[in-house]
Amino acid sequence: MAAPLYKLNKPHLLGIEGLTALDIAMLLDRAKTLAAANFKIDKKISPLLDKTVINLFFEPSTRTQTSFELAAKKLGADVISMQVATSSVKKGETLLDTAMTLNAMRPTVLVVRHGDSGAVQLLAEKVNCGVINAGDGTHEHPTQALLDALTIHTRKGRLQDLVVAICGDILHSRVARSNILLLSKMGAEVRLIAPPTLLPVGIAGDNVTIYTSMIDGLREADVVMMLRVQNERMNGHFFPSAREYYHFFGLDAKKLALAKNDAIVMHPGPMNRGVEIDSAIADDVTRSVIYQQVEMGVAVRMAALEVVGEYHAGGAK
Amino acid sequence: MSAHAPMRPRTAYMNARILDPAAGLDITGSLLVESGIIQDMGTNIFEAGISPDIHQVDCVGLCLAPGILDMYAELPGSAGSRAEPLASSCQAAVAGGITTFVTAPDGTPVVDTPNVAEAVQRRGHEIGLANVLTHGALTMGAKGEALTEIGLLYNAGCVGFSNGTQPVQNTALLRQALVYAQIVDTTIISTPLEASLIAGGQIHESALATRLGLRGIPVLAETLAILRDIALAEATGARIHIGAVSTAAGVNLIRAAKAKGIDVTAHTAPPYFSASVSAADGYRTFAKLLPPLREEGDVTAILAGLSDGTIDAIASHHSPHAEDQKRVPFAQASFGAAGFETMLPLALDAVAAGRLPMLRALEAMTSKPAEILRLRVGRLVRRQAADFILFDPKAGWVIDSQHFVGACRNTPFQGRNVKGQLVMTIKNGRTVHTLNAL
């Protein structure tokens, strides 16, 4: 199928911050079309046919990397995935040196994940191929926000005026930051629910309200998005214990009952069952869309690779 | 020159606006230098005519002020740095009108023994451009665990004592240091940062920090440290100097302490009255400073504090870094900016903008820090060393690090339009820097 590509008119996809509502809508639309076509496209019109896509992951990742790999392959690209051990990349020189080395191999798109906020942007300034941010520090994870939005849109038919509750470790979450930017841009009402120690300064905004209680924040929510609590945060510095966290901020049936009857439950994975989410809810196919999120991830990454690839490959052939 | 020319060359700087903040002097007149010493100065010193053997420098439209005393520069230490060797730092200093600077004690090696203190000064003397002085470390290795030989370091020339950018966290030890240091006439300099609140921090805690995904450094890190320092000064009667102050809340605390009669002084650095946290947007590592750049309201409060004397002094906090220490992900980048060559222009720019009185600005960079550190520099005095600067307070220009004399170019003020330009630096009567355009 030969759906016309819309032009992103940006060399890279570094964050939701740089995207307009129209950019987001077009990307989601394209991804939806791809998903509906079972991820099949006519490779002859793919801007990435026989082009090189390099996945450069400075942080370990299974699902995101696999998702990008699959997406690039479906677009007919040659894909190389590199897991760069973080220990050898303590120095920034190595980041740029690695980037320049890969750049010399003339990839069309570099997909980069890095543990430091801004590292992907820094790298993008130095290379002359397209760069897609697959997560940088606690800054952004744009394709995750796009796949979340696509999942919501698929289930709810819209984003506008939906009440989306994002619960958990907002402070350390790039997923939360990208989602907040995307959902508020698209006219959803965003509620952030977290213990005050896990809320960053100045995060509230026009469509973004803060709650420190699940009971208040979940009322009449259309979407409940749970965030992973990293093990290293459970050392008693941000909250006292996993047990107490689960009691106040873990999603169980009782708390979920406060949301709308048809509210969906999301999680970017990997889940800590019994810490931020009750196992029964995670597995409840009527509410949980966690595996649908994974599926939408491939579609969104195909769309992202297409538009960035299009910019650099100089048009579909 | 005739055979009868005097052995000692004389130079007259004619028709300058002579500014000496220590004396409250602001006159139009001339200044005569002989053998590196200020022979005379005043409105009418050549009323009876000027001897033809005196070399004359026409200074119409220029200000003449004491050479700048920079009381705190974060140099890499006497072991030098691949980024900026001391000779290069000295050139940068005089290109910024600085005729005397004091280095922080926490370079490599740490200034915790008399040998190191002497080596720094000796190296500066060999270079012979600016007076190079040093602070001593308050604790061995600046580790905050055991006191250094404060008395012996003082005798070896250390002009103040500090623990550098890692302030002493052990309050009991700091109290001992303050009490003990009274055996000599010295000042303890405390960096107002509470370690547990700056750990991992990258920029001012703000909506911008959240947006960039960078850990914030709260205002509380500064105010808590200042509160402790003030309480210690009050309890021990010791002289404590706080710097660099970056927040409005910090200025208010110091103002209140001074009103109570507590013996506390303070300094800030030009970035804190010239830029806000937004300079770091886009992950600009050149604007990564410690303390961090704060909000516009803090900039205004720092200028107000400088104007009313709450903030006594301005120090450069010159911190040279090689390009590759800054061309890295933000969290990996070093803190600090090159500051020698932008200190005077940024202060003069605040003067030109009407946000800081001229004499106060100069006092904060000359006689006031000299008074705090008990140094005999920073004033225009007959029979004393001819260390002074000439500058054009009205000249507008653009800061361009490509034209920096020093080796390091890590300035957050690249491309900034400023008003007020250094024209000449004279050290011991010798011209050590001249603006190229002249």
Interface residues (C-beta under 8 A of the other chain):
Chain A: E17 K90 K91 G92 E93 L95 L96 H114 D116 S117 G118 A119 Q121 L122 D136 G137 T138 H139 E140 R174 R177 P200 V201 G202 I203
Chain B: E205 S206 A207 L208 A209 T210 R211 L212 G213 L214 R215 G216 G282 Y283 D324 R327 V328 P329 F330 A331 Q332 A333
